[in-house]
Amino acid sequence: MRRLLQLARIHHFRSYLGAASLPFQSFNVQTSKDPMNLRLVFWNCGVAPPRARQGAATTTVHAAASVVHAALKTGADAVALCEVDGNTVDQIEEELGKGFRAVSMTKPVGRSRWDLAIFYRSQRLRHRQPVPVYGRDQGSHIRAAQRMELTDRSTNTNVMLYLLHWRSRPAQRSHDHREKAAQLLKERVRKDLRENRRVVVMGDFNDEPFDRSVSKTLSTSRDPHRVMRHPDSMLYNPTWWLAAPSPTEPWEPFGTHRYSYGATSNCYALDQALTSAHYLDQRTRAAPLARTLHFSSLGLPTPGTLDHLPLELTLP
């Protein structure tokens, strides 16, 4: 009997290892023979925060336009911004010139407004008009995300891109607000996943990868094996590594956001990128890569009294 139990345990362990190492094609997710290889950037630029009092901006429009132009010039296919308004979007588009398209998502909602925009290479991409994902809770409007379809012109491959900027931490009932936003976003994203659509989510979550709204409510994971086992309900989070200092350089800043009065740290990974399992392939070791962009790498000085770094996502 003891021998039978040992054999059963060994068989169970081997079965577990086999399940963990199943190739990508074992799951009901279709991969494209022509990967998009897109580079997407998200940045909380601080030009025009919603409900901001006059003079609250941390960046000028010209400085923001310089960063957008530099990112596109150095290989990014699209740059999304938050904390912008309609005038900001128009001015940046004018400074970029030909070859680029701008999509403004700055319409009013309740007592506030959306503050998102995206600028992209028109020869590489095309888009369908964004649709807001929002709801209400105790009279408050919950701005969960803006959902838009991007298409790679060369491969005709589509991706559902969600852009977001959730309520800041010091705001009233901000935790509950972000939790509700995560619930709304999860419902919409899950529909896309079940219809086998490629999904990318980027934004300023004002929560970190390990916070409940992101890890549990949105069903995200840093483990690609786990996401590949649940492709119709989970998202991969490649920004986890940004939430901790380098093991060899613990004195250096980390994350995407600097906040001198933080309760547990001066550095936070509030800006994040999430993807569906379509961009994971165990056989080729392919996975999305997220990193911060330092302004010096773009050949620019740090604009204004900036507290957010741009986040770049490279899709394999």
Beta strands, then each sheet from edge to edge (+ up, - down):
strand 1: 39-44
strand 2: 78-82
strand 3: 100-105
strand 4: 108-109
strand 5: 112-113
strand 6: 116-121
strand 7: 125-127
strand 8: 131-137
strand 9: 140-152
strand 10: 157-165
strand 11: 199-204
strand 12: 220-221
strand 13: 235-236
strand 14: 257-258
strand 15: 267-268
strand 16: 271-275
strand 17: 289-292
strand 18: 311-314
sheet 1: 3+ 6- 2+ 1+ 18- 17+
sheet 2: 4+ 5-
sheet 3: 7+ 9- 8+
sheet 4: 7+ 9- 10+ 11+ 16-
sheet 5: 12+ 13+
sheet 6: 14+ 15-
end
